[in-house]
Amino acid sequence: MTAFLAPVFRTWRWPLIALLASLAMLASAHAFERLAYFLPCQLCLRQREVYWAAAAMAVTGLVLWNFRQNRRFLVAFNVMLALVFLTGAVVAVYHSGVEWRWWPAPTGCVDGPVDVMSIDMGGLDERTATASCLDAPFRILGLSMAGWNALASIVLAAFSFIAATKALPKDLA
């Protein structure tokens, strides 16, 4: 498998895949919000911020790669991308722990679930209700959306670290 993925990890392709993965995660989060009416809690929004940061960073890296195609730059960039994804994993694990009541929720989280049918949606930009950080809307194989997000972030971080090692210049490898 590594021989198959080696060309992906040695070039600019991994930052492009990381960008597409970040946008896909953001799109799915927004789809759950807009189509399934799952209002995001504060911790859900924090998880999205990480993907926005990773997407912005990937775009910046791809633009800079066009000006200076340097392997050392690619190594440093992939390591930074991995650290951003690890930050997302930490936030998602924290959110999962809050849902499982392993540690307290941050201040400002609502204590109970929100009835989305009673929310006035007249002004979509003027929401006053938020979802609870304590309650997972559903679980698949025992994991909430935050749990699955933690796994996705860990996988993306691992691939970013692999891409960093594969992009090492021959004199440093």
Long-range contacts (C-beta under 8 A, 24 or more apart in sequence): 5-162, 6-166, 8-163, 9-159, 9-162, 9-163, 9-166, 9-167, 10-163, 10-166, 10-167, 11-74, 11-167, 12-62, 12-65, 12-74, 14-78, 14-159, 14-160, 14-163, 15-58, 15-61, 15-62, 15-65, 15-77, 15-78, 15-81, 16-58, 16-62, 17-159, 18-54, 18-58, 18-81, 18-85, 18-156, 18-159, 18-160, 19-54, 19-55, 19-58, 19-59, 19-62, 21-152, 21-156, 22-51, 22-52, 22-54, 22-55, 22-58, 23-51, 23-55, 25-51, 25-149, 25-152, 26-51, 26-52, 26-55, 32-145, 37-116, 38-116, 38-131, 38-137, 39-114, 39-116, 39-119, 39-127, 39-129, 39-130, 39-131, 40-130, 40-131, 41-109, 41-110, 41-130, 41-131, 41-132, 41-133, 42-106, 42-108, 42-109, 42-130, 42-133, 43-91, 43-94, 43-95, 43-98, 43-106, 43-109, 43-133, 43-146, 44-95, 44-131, 44-133, 44-145, 44-146, 46-91, 46-95, 47-88, 47-91, 47-92, 47-95, 47-146, 47-149, 50-84, 50-85, 50-87, 50-88, 50-91, 50-153, 51-88, 53-84, 54-81, 54-84, 54-85, 54-88, 54-156, 57-81, 57-84, 71-167, 71-168, 71-169, 72-169, 72-172, 74-163, 74-164, 74-167, 75-164, 75-165, 75-167, 75-168, 75-169, 76-164, 78-160, 78-161, 78-163, 78-164, 78-167, 79-160, 79-161, 79-164, 81-160, 82-156, 82-157, 82-158, 82-160, 82-161, 82-164, 83-157, 85-153, 85-154, 85-156, 85-157, 85-160, 86-153, 86-154, 86-157, 88-149, 88-153, 88-156, 88-157, 89-150, 89-153, 89-154, 89-157, 92-146, 92-147, 92-149, 92-150, 92-153, 93-146, 93-150, 95-133, 95-146, 95-149, 96-143, 96-144, 96-146, 96-147, 96-150, 98-133, 98-134, 99-133, 99-134, 99-135, 99-136, 99-144, 99-146, 101-134, 105-133, 105-134, 106-133, 109-133, 109-134, 110-134
